[in-house]
Amino acid sequence: MKKYLKEHEWSIIEEGFDPENHEVSESVFSIGNGHMGQRANFEETYSGDSLQGSYMAGVYYPDKTRVGWWKNGYPEYFAKVLNSTNWIGLNIIIDGEELDLYQAKVHEFVRELNMKEGYLQRTFVAELQNGKQVKVQATRFVSIVDKEIGALKYDITPINFSGTLNLTSYLDGDIKNKDANYDEKFWDPVNTWINDNQMSVTLKTKKLDFHFCSTVETQIFINGEKQKISAKPEEKLKFTSLNYDLPLTKDVTTTIYKYAANVTNRDHDTDRLETVGKTVLSQAVAKGFDVLKQEQADAWALKWRDSDIIIEGDVAAQQGIRFNIFQLNQTYTGEDERLNIGPKGFTGEKYGGSTYWDTEAYCLPFYLATADQEIARNLLIYRYNHLEKAKENARKLGFSKGALYPMVTMNGEECHNEWEITFEEIHRNGAIAYAIYNYVNYTGDQSYLGEYGIEVLIEISRFWEERVNYVPAKDVYMMLGVTGPNEYENNVDNNWYTNRIASWTLEYTIEVLDHLKATDLELYQTWIDKLELKPEEVNQWKDIINKMYYPIDEERNIFLQQDNFLNKEIIPVAELDKKHLPLNQNWSWDRILRSCFIKQADVLQGLYFLNHEFDLDTIRRNFDFYEPITVHESSLSPCVHSILACQLGYKDKAYEMYLRTARLDLDNYNNDTEDGCHTTSMAGTWMSVVQGFGGMKIRDNQLCLNPFIPGNWNSFSFKIVFRGARLMVQVDQEKVTITNESNTPVDLHVYDEQHKLNGNSTLQVAI
Ligand code: BGC
């Protein structure tokens, strides 16, 4: 782990250029707006190692599965968000020599991701091999106001010479996914055109018929004056460019603007795509760079108003949390219920941009508390819309009924193809059910249950009913051959978490059925009839609930991760020589599987989700046993531990885990940030502050806060929206101050005391 980014409250800053860090920086400095996003690639040519990446949300490709040994039930394909047209590209040739930071001497390099206003900027002085020096400033963003617009401004000023600039502004659609299974290209050409200073490339995917049209206008200004220079156009397959010859005068700045309209047939008719592209582009050009950039800053100010977390007295922690909130808001805006949150957002290709249980287990709480209720609801509807596919998936694996949601998906179909996960990591089904509970518990929106939720819950319950097996000799139900959240053990029997979340789903489904019956008999009956739910089925669920087997260790009085966990040699991570870590980069898979080391919260995931069911001593005993043997090699791990450590009053541990999650990518903890940022775990970081340090919970329709503040922080504050009230919670070393910024009164518990907070008023409670 090499720290090279400068600490700053509002920006991520890299000073000095080191090609070694370039791919990590390309991930960290990524920009996005929910509709599209891109890695922080350089506009000009870069011949060193780089992953050029531009992605359009929801535009994916079913890449034929590649496995060594085919197993029945494997999916035919792995869906991948497509790396698509590079609209930022510029070739800059100065007096015959190409500007390439891998070849040039680079001075005064500063790369900044300005999170407050939502743009990426880079300045540097490059000394070419011919001794000529140019100063460059490049600024770009993708608009969160007009989601189809991107814009860049590229200033170039000669420092010690006058000469010529041969500039090529291009649109390159001949792009490949780095992670393509068979090294294939996924895009076919549709059309290209160039007209004056505008050009366009339209592509379509070889399968699924996604069309993507990128249209760009290039403008050139010298010393602030717009130039009318005719360019040499070039059109090739999936590629267009405009080539300009320009004079360069010492100390005089040439500015290149590129405005892009990126439209797809997910949002517009295929036949009209080019027309729409032109219209969107003309809107961008009419506004101009400065207006677009100001609009961007204003829109980000609103996002920060609703979701900012302020930490005073600890710049590293402040920067970390803002980075996480920024990336989450860049990745998913929630307006489009067909979209979801890939574990890497728009920052890389790993995980294919697909949906994992991460969304329900980790991301939902962030959107619930910082955005409009519809946004979290859309995340649930996404899974509702995939219910038929989840049923098909269960059938494919041989189940006669019920739904098994996929581990990885783009359209509802399973894409994962490692048997121990695809077939065995079935706890994901529980997370889908739990998200429904979480949403209703937070928002109080019971209508969701009657409209959509109940159907999903019944189908998931049916799956669990068939997946458990009854053991007559012991009169218990067991669940054999599963992988729990800890993927460092496979094919285990009775993973405590899976058994518990399965049984909990049955309990919750019955509770929701009873609630519907009591509140809307007609609707209840409609669902019973539609889903042909028989009383025997519900009785069977009750029997499973009563007789579910849970492995425990009586001596330590803890839940056992799985039946045979204690047959392993238990060694704390602290006793391992550091050279072994991370295990997944240093040990054979076989050695990992046989070890006691845990990748991520497993039993503790259950204690976090179903926290209300367990007393503090139970949580403590399990935490004290499991945390010391956990290596946190999933980015999703530290946040859950931080939250539980807060609850247990383990302040140092809570803070250690918080920093590990908040700065995971900024400090490249897991040594893999070049593949992309860990976007879904960023929501976990937010949870660590709000649910951990803030101690926020919803119990019996009441907001409860139980804050504590790490010793080295002067104060921290966070914003939440709760049932119509917008609250700011500030915590310093002496007191908690809660300000209701809305007109809606709210009842709440602070440290076990009941309070009423009227609209536009403030409450103070001593710590
Ligand atoms: C974790 C999973 C997670 C996936 C995507 C894996 O490393 O073990 O729980 O869903 O990453 O984030």
Boltz pocket constraint, residues with backbone or C-beta under 6 A from the ligand:
constraints:
  - pocket:
      binder: B
      contacts: [[A, 343], [A, 351], [A, 356], [A, 357], [A, 358], [A, 485], [A, 487], [A, 599], [A, 600], [A, 633], [A, 634], [A, 635], [A, 636], [A, 680]]
      max_distance: 6.0
